[in-house]
Amino acid sequence: MQRRSAGGGPVVGITGYGEIARYVPFEHDTVLLPRTYIDVVTAAGGVPVVLPPIPLSAGVVDRLDALVISGGPDVDPGRYGAETGPQTVPAREERDEAELAVLSRALERDVPVLAVCRGHQLLNVALGGTLHQHVPDVVGHVRHGPEPTVYGEIEVRTERDTLVRTLVGEEARVRCHHHQAVDRLGEGLRVSARADDGIVEAIELGGQRFVVGVQWHPEQDATDLRLVSGLLQAATEAGAAA
């Protein structure tokens, strides 16, 4: 049964960051999330709920209609059996653990999932895949993350007979900012889009209502809600079928 809020839309959990933040006159350990995630979910008709990076967040999945795993720092390479490379800056351990638990529960219950950037990588790792720890070492350029605070714009081409192609078409120009990428695919996943240099830019999981990972940042383009709308449509259909 779909859990509609007072606003009437599907309830969408979005995983939050645990970071030290400074705002006058305080400096605190905080739970935070870029506002753009909230904006695109709201614009698509959903009701956003920020999930803190603590293990208890997994229990909240049972109260959600859909889940967004947000972007952020690198996944701990130990999660996929690798040593930490010189360019890798893992997130806090608590975030890896919390998001893996949330994702596991969502997959178990067939809750629609959209995994963004780090989330896309985490989805792959959760299913036994591995990551390239520094994309410039693989492709010889920095177009996927040109500067620390600048999103790159790249063209991606989607694969036939994929959900991602259904949602965004054969080609799409997207905004990205990443220095890591999917290497070996996790179990049950298929590649649904690549950049022109071969880097995996989208994956999806078969046997589920909607589980899509994108290496780009759909929340950075409020004029293109196709992926988020697809997520909410899957949530609505799940509610209708319950």
N, C-alpha and C positions, 0 to 999 in steps of 0.2 A: 504494500500500500504506500502510495507516495505521501511523503511528509511535507505538506505545503505549510508555509508560514502564513502569518496574517497578511503578508503581501501577495500571497497566492501562487508564487513560483516555486520550482524545485529548490530544495535546500542543498547548497553546494559547499562542502568543506574544502578549505584551501590551507595547505600546510604552511605554517609560519616559520620565520627564522628565530633563532635564539642568539642575540648579539648584544654587545655593550653599545649603548647609544647615549649620546650627550645632547641635552637640551637645557637651556638656561633655566635655573642654575644647577641642574642635576646631571649626574652621570650614573646610569643604571644598567643592570642586566635586564634586557627587555625581550619581549616577543613582538616581532614586527613583520610587516609585509608591504611591499610596494603597492601604492594605492591603485595602480593600473589593473591589478588582478581583480580588485573589488569592482572597479568601473566596468570592465568588460563582462563580468558575470551578471552584474546588475543590468547592463544595457541589453544583454541577451534574454533577460526575463527571469534570472535566478536570484536566489537570496543567499549571499555569501556569509560563511561562518569561518573565522580564522581558527585553525587548530594549533595549539602550542606544541613545541617539540618535546613532548614528554610521553612516556609509554601509555599513560591513561588515555591518550588521544585515540588509540585503536578502538576502544569501546564506544566511541562516539560514532563510528562508521555505521553502526546499526540504526542510527537516527538520521542518516544522510540519504539524499537521493542521488548524489554524484560527488566525485572527489577530484580535486586538482592538486597534483604534487608540484609545488612551485620550484623555481630555479634557485641558484645559490652556489655556495662553495663546493669544492670537489668531494666526491664520495671517497671514503677511506680505501686506498688500494688493497689493504688487507682483506677487504670484503670479497675481492675477486682473486686472491692469492698472489698479489704482486707486491713488490717493494715500492715504497714511496719515491717517486722521481723528483728531480731537483726543481721542477716547475709546479709540482702539485701542492696545493694548500687545502687539506681536508677540512670539512665542516666539523663542528663539535660532534663528539661521539654520540651524545644524546639525540642529535637530530637524525643521524643515520639510523639509530635503533628505532626511534619513534616513527619515522617515515616508512621503514621496512615493515613495521608492525601494522601501520595503517593500511599500507598497500596490500599486505597479505590478507587482512580482513576483508578489504574491498574485493579482491579476487575471489576469495572464498564465497562471498555473498553475491557475486556478479553485480556489484555496484559500478556504474559507468565511471571510467577513469580517463582523465586527460593529464599526461605527465609532461612537464615543460622543462627543457634544458637539463639542469641537474636531475629533475624528476625523470626525464627520458632515460638518462644514464642509469639512474637508480632502478628503474623498471628492468632494464637489461641485466644489471647485476643481480637483482632479486631472483631472476630466473636462470641464474648460472652463467651469464655472459661476462665478458671482460671489456675493458676500455683502453683506447689509446690515451696515454696520459698527457701528451702534448701534440696537438694537431699540426703545428708548424713543422715539427720534426718528420711528420708523415707526408705532408703535401708541399712543403717548401715555401709557404706564404702565410700571411696573417689576416687574410680577408675575413675569416670567421670571427675575429675579435681584434679589429684594427688598433684600438686604443683602450686603456682601462675603463673609460667611462663612455665609450662610443659604441653603438650598435652597428655592426656591419650589415650591408644589404647584399643578399645573394639570390641567385635563381636556383630553385629546386625543381626536379622533375620527378613526378610520382610514378609508381608502378601500376600496371594494369590490374584490374580486379581487386583493388584495395579500397578500404573505407576512406583513406586519406584522399585518394583520387576522386572519389565520389563527392567529398566535401570541398576540395579546393581546386579541382581540375587537373589537367595534365601537367601544367607548369604554374609556378607561383613565385613571386618575388617576396622574400621574407626578411625580417630583421633578426639578426642573431648576434650573440656575444658568448663565445665559448672557446676554450683551448683544449678541451677533451672531447672524445667522441666514441661511439660504439665501435668495438673491434669484433670479437667473436659474439655472435648472437646467442641470447639466452633461449632456453627450451620453449618451443611453441611460438616464438616470435618470427615475424617476417619483416623484411625491409619494405617500406612503402614509399620512401622518397630518398633521393640522393642529391647532393650538390654536383656541379659539373666536374669537380675534382675527385669524385667518388666517395666523399665522406657521407656516411649515413645520416640523413636529416629527419627521418621519421620511421617509426616501427609500429607494429600493431600485433595484438595477441589474438589468435584464433580461439574459437570455442567460448568467447565471452561476448556479452551484449555490446560493449564499447570499451576497449582498452587501447588507447593511442598514445604514443610518445612522440613528441616533436622536439628536435634540437633547437629550433628557433623559438622566438618569443611572441606568440600571438597576442599577448596582453599589451604589447607595445604598439599595436595598431587598432585603435578603436573604430576605424572605418571598416574593418574586416572581422566580422564575428562568426565566420563560418564554422570554425572548429568548436568554439564555445557553444554555439547554437546546436551543433551536432551532438555535443555532450548532453545538453539539456533536453534535446528531443529524445535521446536514448533513455534519459531518466524519466521522462513523461510516459514513454511507451512501457517502461518497466512498471511504473505505477499503475497504468491501465490494465496490464496483464496480471497484476497481483490479485 
